[in-house]
């Protein structure tokens, strides 16, 4: 998976989980971008944009959780370790 952001490409511990790892990372990337835009809207006091990005944050995190539920904990731990340090 190629990544155009600060979130790195992550190789699954078990190759059979690579697709799910890619999906989790992709949805986390989308969530972080929506959260960044939410914070900008909040700082500017733009209620309409804030509501839009708040809904987008919720949606993207729910999609991440949907895929994360299918992964073993060790794969999730690796994602957290590589993304958050």
Buried (B, 14 or more C-beta within 10 A) or exposed (E): EEEEEEBEEBEBBEEEBBEBBBBBBBBBBBBBBBBEBBEEBBEEEEEEBBEBBBEBBEBBBEBBEEBBEEBEEEBBEBBEEBBEE
